[in-house]
Amino acid sequence: MALQTQVQTFEAEKLNGARRAQVLVRAEALVPGAGRDAIEPLLADAGLFVGEVDVQADRVVLEGSVACQAVYRQGEESALRALTAQAALNHVLDMPGVQPGMLCRARGEVNHVDARYENGHMVFQVTCDLNVQVLSLSPVEVISAVEGAQGLQTVFTPIRSVKLAAEASELALLKDTVTLPAALDARTALMDWAAVEIEDVSADLGGVRVKGRAMVETLVASGVAGRPGVVVRYPLALDQLVELPEWLTGDVSAEVDVRSIRSRVDASEGDGDMLLTCEIEARVRVLANATDEVEALADIYATQGMSVDAEDEDVGFCRAVDRAKVCELVRGTVLIGENAPGVGTVIATRVHPSIGEWRNENGQGRIEGVAETRVLYMPGGSELPASAEAELPFSLTVPQALNDESMIEMQVLSAEANALMSDRLEMKLQLSVSCETRQRAEVEIVTEITEGAPVQRRPGIVVSWPLPGETAWDIGKRYGIPAGSVGEVEAGKAVVLKV
């Protein structure tokens, strides 16, 4: 009887290209009422939103927007003023080998914001980090069983292939109103920033439900003497259903990107308090992984009848997806410049972390970088607000090994600054780091087998000296005998075989 094989198919995920890039984006806005008075930028911020990702032949095109905002002081005024600016992001990454239709993951973060006044305009220079990966799925056929001949020796290897099977997203609108006490004498909202924490991702009727919260901080202009601004911190609940087929909801993860933040201060009816209303538009993206499990023929030979010729092939696939999230408190000190006024009261703090390098130690990842910190404060004995900036180094440990394919996202959950002395500030940063690493593997499998010449061997006794690393299978295949009859194999120790 001729050899008969059974075949199974699984999908292998392949990384076709990966690029990290740094992009400089410029935005500007007209400063209203600017004349001969000096304009001093005090606090600046920017948010990056990657909207469209287009995979083309040998390149990836990214389109998005950068929203900038700044608080400044005009002349000798003690009041804080604010403005916003918008810029488009259009960037092309050359990635040889990628083709239309491939899956693409793109993440972007702001790591530096610079604002300066030029000829009646506030000019923003924003440095953005981009991380892009292009994946593809390809079917792989494996031999799962062989029949039709006597004396066949086979060995199978299990393959567990994890693949990014689907991606879906929804736009969520988070909105709430908080009451501001009358004693605050709130005037207007100057700046907003938010950190989104995902607390639960689980299957729900019709898809996947993502729950969490956006911790929002709004810098509000105040009419209190000697206190031109105050930061109001409040949470907005996130509860969004993202539609997905039920069979894809077993292994899912979620990402949230803030598209815009809008806030305003209004007077309440009747009691004299002020109301702060905030709206956040965010994109909630769900990534669904699926798993294929097969038994693949790794090697074969015959001990009688007709010999077997096998063709081998190396197959690469993703064997697992490791995820980890850690939160860690980072402390540091910000020194005030020699010519800067001494610190009296801190008004607001804005921080942008940037990852410098990572390495693995004892199976864990070690991430190091700097946090660009800017502090808005009131000097002691002065009514004119001032600012100070510094770079604080940090080092974090995550409970998984990292590699060049790891997607690392970092955000500041909270930042506090306190005046230790008039020339220095104590900083406390709550950093959150999320890591996803796709572990890739490669195995050698048999893709085709054919019958060869008749098995020929001379009966007798053979004394074999195993080489280092050889197994009973290797020796049995060499002499055409069942691997189970070889016995225990130890390098440097003779094995007596009956052929």
C-alpha positions in Angstrom: 0.0 0.0 0.0 1.3 3.5 -0.9 2.0 6.0 1.8 -1.0 8.1 2.8 -0.8 11.3 4.7 -3.3 13.5 6.6 -2.8 17.2 6.4 -3.9 20.0 8.8 -3.6 23.7 8.1 -2.9 26.6 10.5 -2.3 30.3 10.1 1.2 31.6 11.0 1.6 35.2 12.0 4.7 36.9 10.5 6.3 40.2 11.3 6.9 41.7 7.9 8.4 45.0 9.1 8.9 47.2 12.2 10.0 50.7 12.4 10.5 53.3 15.2 10.8 56.9 14.1 10.9 60.3 15.7 8.9 63.1 14.0 9.0 66.9 14.6 5.7 68.7 14.1 5.3 72.5 14.0 2.1 74.3 14.9 1.4 78.0 15.5 -1.4 80.3 16.7 -1.9 84.0 16.7 -1.5 85.5 20.2 -4.6 87.8 20.6 -3.9 91.3 21.8 -0.1 90.9 21.6 1.6 94.2 21.1 4.7 95.6 22.6 4.3 93.7 25.8 6.5 90.7 26.4 4.9 87.3 26.0 6.3 84.6 28.3 5.2 81.0 27.7 4.8 79.3 31.1 3.3 75.8 30.5 2.9 73.9 27.2 1.4 70.6 26.3 0.5 68.6 23.2 -1.4 65.4 22.3 -0.9 63.1 19.3 -3.7 61.2 17.7 -2.8 58.8 14.8 -6.0 58.6 12.8 -5.4 56.8 9.5 -2.8 54.1 8.7 -2.4 53.0 5.1 -0.1 50.1 4.2 1.2 50.5 0.7 3.9 48.7 -1.3 7.1 49.0 0.7 5.9 51.8 2.9 3.4 52.8 5.5 1.6 56.2 5.5 0.4 57.7 8.8 -2.1 60.6 9.1 -3.2 62.2 12.3 -3.3 65.4 14.2 -1.3 67.1 17.0 -3.3 69.3 19.4 -1.2 71.9 21.2 -2.0 74.2 24.1 -0.1 76.7 26.1 -0.5 79.0 29.1 1.4 82.3 29.0 1.8 85.7 30.7 1.6 89.0 28.9 3.7 91.9 30.1 3.3 92.6 33.8 -0.1 91.0 34.1 -0.6 88.5 36.9 -3.5 86.8 35.1 -2.9 83.6 33.1 -3.8 83.4 29.4 -4.2 80.4 27.2 -4.4 79.4 23.6 -4.5 76.3 21.4 -3.1 75.3 18.0 -3.6 72.4 15.7 -1.2 70.7 13.2 -1.6 67.8 10.9 0.6 64.7 11.0 1.6 63.2 7.6 4.5 60.9 7.7 5.8 58.1 5.5 7.8 55.2 6.8 9.8 53.1 4.2 9.4 49.5 5.0 10.6 47.1 2.3 8.5 44.0 1.9 5.2 45.2 3.2 2.2 45.1 0.9 -1.4 46.5 0.9 -3.8 44.4 2.9 -1.4 43.5 5.6 -2.3 44.2 9.3 -0.6 47.3 10.8 -0.3 48.4 14.4 0.8 52.0 14.9 1.3 53.8 18.2 2.5 57.4 18.8 3.5 59.4 21.8 4.6 63.0 22.5 7.9 63.2 24.4 8.8 66.9 24.1 6.9 70.1 23.7 8.5 73.5 23.2 6.5 76.8 22.9 8.0 80.2 22.1 6.7 83.6 21.1 7.6 84.9 17.6 6.3 87.9 15.8 2.8 87.8 17.3 2.5 84.0 17.1 2.9 81.2 19.6 5.1 78.6 17.9 5.0 75.0 19.1 7.7 72.4 18.3 6.5 68.9 19.2 8.6 65.8 19.1 6.6 62.6 18.6 7.8 59.0 18.8 6.2 56.5 16.4 6.2 52.7 16.6 4.8 50.8 13.6 4.6 47.1 13.1 3.2 45.3 10.0 2.0 41.8 10.3 0.6 39.2 7.8 -1.1 35.8 8.1 -0.2 32.9 5.9 -1.6 29.4 5.8 0.8 26.6 6.6 0.0 22.9 5.8 1.5 20.3 8.1 1.4 16.5 8.0 -0.6 15.3 11.0 -0.6 11.5 10.3 1.1 8.9 8.0 -0.4 5.5 7.1 0.1 2.8 4.5 3.4 1.3 5.3 4.9 -1.0 7.9 7.9 -0.2 10.0 7.5 3.6 10.0 9.0 5.6 12.8 7.5 9.0 13.3 7.9 11.9 15.7 5.4 14.8 15.9 5.9 18.2 17.4 3.0 20.3 18.9 2.5 23.8 17.3 0.5 26.4 19.1 0.2 29.4 16.8 -1.2 32.7 18.1 -2.3 35.3 15.6 -3.8 38.7 15.5 -7.2 37.7 14.0 -9.2 40.9 14.1 -9.3 44.6 15.1 -12.2 46.8 15.8 -12.7 50.3 17.2 -15.4 52.7 18.4 -15.4 56.4 19.2 -16.4 57.0 22.8 -17.6 60.3 24.3 -16.9 60.8 28.0 -18.7 63.7 29.6 -19.3 64.9 33.1 -19.8 68.1 35.1 -18.3 68.9 38.5 -19.2 71.7 40.8 -16.5 74.3 41.7 -16.8 76.0 45.0 -17.6 79.7 45.0 -14.4 80.4 47.0 -12.3 79.3 44.0 -13.7 82.2 42.0 -13.3 80.2 38.8 -13.2 82.2 35.6 -12.3 80.0 32.6 -10.7 76.7 31.7 -7.1 77.2 30.5 -5.6 73.7 29.8 -6.7 70.1 30.0 -4.8 66.8 30.0 -5.9 63.2 30.8 -4.5 59.8 31.5 -6.7 56.8 30.6 -6.6 53.6 32.7 -8.2 50.4 31.3 -9.6 48.4 34.2 -11.5 45.6 32.5 -11.7 44.1 29.0 -14.3 41.2 28.8 -16.7 39.6 26.4 -20.2 41.0 26.4 -23.3 40.5 24.4 -22.5 41.6 20.8 -18.7 42.1 21.4 -16.2 43.2 24.0 -16.9 45.7 26.8 -14.0 48.0 27.8 -14.3 49.7 31.2 -12.0 52.1 32.9 -11.6 55.8 33.7 -10.0 58.9 32.4 -8.3 60.9 35.1 -8.6 64.5 33.9 -6.7 67.5 35.1 -8.0 71.0 34.2 -6.1 74.2 34.9 -8.7 76.8 35.8 -8.1 80.5 35.9 -9.0 81.9 39.4 -9.8 85.4 40.6 -8.3 84.7 44.1 -5.6 87.2 44.9 -2.1 85.7 44.5 -3.5 82.5 43.0 -4.2 83.1 39.3 -4.8 79.4 38.6 -5.7 76.1 40.2 -5.7 72.5 38.9 -9.0 70.6 39.3 -8.6 66.8 39.1 -11.6 64.5 38.5 -12.4 61.1 36.8 -14.6 60.4 33.8 -16.0 56.9 33.6 -15.2 54.8 30.5 -17.7 52.1 29.5 -17.7 51.2 25.8 -18.9 48.2 23.8 -16.9 47.4 20.8 -18.6 45.0 18.3 -16.8 41.7 17.6 -18.0 38.2 16.6 -18.4 36.0 19.7 -15.8 33.5 18.5 -13.1 36.2 18.7 -13.8 37.4 22.2 -11.7 34.8 24.1 -8.3 36.5 24.0 -8.6 40.3 23.6 -6.8 43.4 24.7 -7.7 47.1 24.4 -6.1 50.4 23.7 -7.5 53.9 24.2 -6.3 57.0 22.3 -7.6 60.5 23.3 -8.6 62.4 20.2 -9.7 65.7 21.9 -10.5 67.2 25.3 -12.9 70.2 25.6 -13.8 71.9 28.9 -15.6 75.0 29.9 -16.6 76.9 33.1 -20.3 78.0 33.5 -22.3 79.6 36.2 -24.8 77.3 37.9 -28.3 78.3 38.4 -29.3 79.8 41.8 -26.5 78.9 44.3 -23.6 81.0 42.9 -21.2 78.0 42.3 -19.5 77.5 39.1 -19.7 74.3 37.0 -16.8 72.7 35.1 -18.0 70.6 32.1 -15.5 68.3 30.3 -15.9 66.2 27.2 -13.3 63.7 26.0 -13.5 62.1 22.6 -11.5 58.8 22.6 -11.0 55.9 20.2 -11.4 52.5 21.9 -9.6 49.8 19.9 -9.9 46.1 20.7 -7.4 43.6 19.4 -8.5 40.0 19.2 -6.1 37.1 19.1 -6.9 33.5 18.0 -5.0 30.3 18.5 -4.4 27.3 16.2 -3.1 24.1 17.6 -1.8 21.2 15.5 0.5 18.2 15.6 3.1 18.4 12.9 5.3 15.6 11.6 8.9 16.6 12.6 10.8 13.5 11.3 10.2 10.1 9.8 12.1 7.0 8.7 11.4 3.3 7.9 12.9 0.2 9.5 11.6 -2.3 6.9 10.0 -2.4 3.5 10.6 0.8 1.5 12.7 3.7 2.7 11.1 7.1 3.1 12.5 10.4 1.7 11.4 13.5 3.6 11.6 17.2 2.7 12.0 19.6 5.6 11.1 23.2 6.0 11.6 25.8 8.7 8.3 27.4 9.7 8.1 30.6 11.8 5.1 31.6 13.9 4.0 33.5 17.0 3.8 31.1 19.9 2.6 33.4 22.7 1.6 37.0 23.6 3.0 38.3 26.9 1.4 41.3 28.5 2.4 43.2 31.7 1.4 46.4 33.4 3.1 48.1 36.3 2.7 51.3 38.2 5.6 52.8 40.0 6.3 56.0 42.0 9.2 58.0 40.8 10.8 60.8 43.0 13.1 63.5 42.0 14.2 67.1 42.5 13.7 70.1 40.2 16.3 72.9 40.7 15.3 76.5 40.0 17.7 78.5 37.8 20.0 81.0 39.4 18.1 84.0 37.8 14.6 82.6 38.3 12.4 83.8 41.1 12.2 81.5 44.1 9.2 79.1 44.5 6.3 80.1 46.7 3.3 78.0 45.7 3.0 75.4 43.0 0.0 75.8 40.6 0.4 73.0 38.0 2.8 70.3 36.8 3.0 68.7 33.4 5.2 65.7 32.6 6.2 63.9 29.3 8.1 60.6 29.9 10.5 59.3 27.2 12.0 55.8 27.1 15.8 55.9 26.5 16.7 52.2 26.5 15.7 48.8 27.8 17.5 45.6 28.7 16.7 42.2 30.2 17.9 41.1 33.6 17.0 37.7 35.1 14.0 37.2 32.8 12.6 40.7 33.5 12.7 43.9 31.5 14.4 47.0 32.8 13.3 50.3 31.2 15.2 53.5 31.7 14.4 57.0 30.5 13.8 60.6 31.5 10.6 62.5 32.4 10.5 66.0 31.0 8.9 68.1 33.7 7.6 71.6 33.7 6.2 73.3 36.8 4.0 76.5 36.9 4.3 78.3 40.2 3.9 81.5 42.1 7.2 83.0 43.3 7.4 84.0 47.0 6.7 87.7 47.4 5.6 88.2 43.8 2.3 88.2 41.9 3.8 87.3 38.6 3.6 83.5 37.8 6.8 81.8 36.7 7.8 78.3 35.5 10.7 75.9 35.8 11.7 72.7 33.9 13.9 69.7 34.4 14.5 66.2 33.2 14.1 63.5 35.9 15.7 60.1 35.2 13.6 57.0 36.0 14.1 53.2 35.9 11.3 50.7 36.0 11.2 46.9 36.1 8.4 44.9 34.2 7.8 41.2 35.0 8.5 39.9 31.5 11.5 39.8 29.1 11.4 42.4 26.3 12.6 42.3 22.7 12.8 44.6 19.7 9.1 43.8 18.9 7.8 44.8 22.3 5.1 47.5 22.3 5.8 49.7 25.3 3.4 52.5 26.3 4.0 54.8 29.2 1.8 57.5 30.7 1.8 59.7 33.8 -1.1 58.9 36.1 -0.4 61.8 38.5 2.4 64.4 39.1 2.9 66.4 42.3 5.4 69.1 43.0 6.1 70.6 46.5 8.5 73.3 47.4 11.4 72.0 49.6 13.2 75.3 49.5 12.8 78.4 47.4 15.4 77.1 44.9 14.1 73.5 44.5 11.0 71.3 44.2 10.3 67.8 45.2 8.6 65.8 42.4 6.4 62.7 42.8 5.4 61.0 39.6 3.1 58.0 39.3 4.1 56.2 36.1 2.2 53.5 34.4 3.9 51.2 31.9 2.1 48.7 29.7 4.1 46.1 27.6 3.1 43.6 25.0 5.6 41.2 23.6 4.8 38.7 20.9 7.1 35.7 21.3 8.1 34.1 18.0 9.4 30.6 17.4 10.7 28.6 14.5 10.4 24.8 14.0 11.6 22.3 11.4 8.8 20.2 10.0 8.3 17.6 7.3 6.4 19.0 4.4 6.5 16.1 1.9 7.4 12.4 2.0 7.9 9.9 -0.8 8.9 6.3 -0.9 12.5 5.5 -1.7 14.6 2.4 -2.3 14.0 -0.8 -0.3 15.5 -0.8 3.2 18.7 -2.7 3.2 20.7 -3.7 6.3 23.0 -6.5 7.4 21.9 -8.2 10.6 24.4 -8.2 13.4 25.5 -6.4 16.6 26.7 -2.8 16.4 28.5 -0.9 19.2 27.7 2.8 18.8 29.3 5.7 20.6 26.8 8.6 20.8 27.9 12.0 19.9 27.1 15.0 22.2 23.5 15.9 21.9 22.4 12.7 20.1 19.2 11.0 21.1 17.8 7.5 20.7 15.9 8.8 17.7 19.1 9.9 16.0 20.8 6.6 16.5 17.7 4.5 15.5 17.4 6.5 12.3 21.1 6.1 11.5 20.9 2.3 11.7 17.3 1.8 10.6 16.0 0.3 13.8 13.1 1.4 16.1 14.0 4.2 18.4 12.4 2.4 21.3 14.9 -0.4 21.0 18.0 1.8 21.4 17.7 2.2 25.1 19.3 4.8 27.3 21.7 7.2 25.4 24.5 9.0 27.2 27.3 10.8 25.6 30.6 9.0 25.9 28.9 5.7 26.9 28.7 2.9 24.3 25.3 1.6 23.1 25.0 -2.0 22.0 22.5 -2.4 19.1 21.0 -5.5 17.5 20.5 -4.7 13.8 
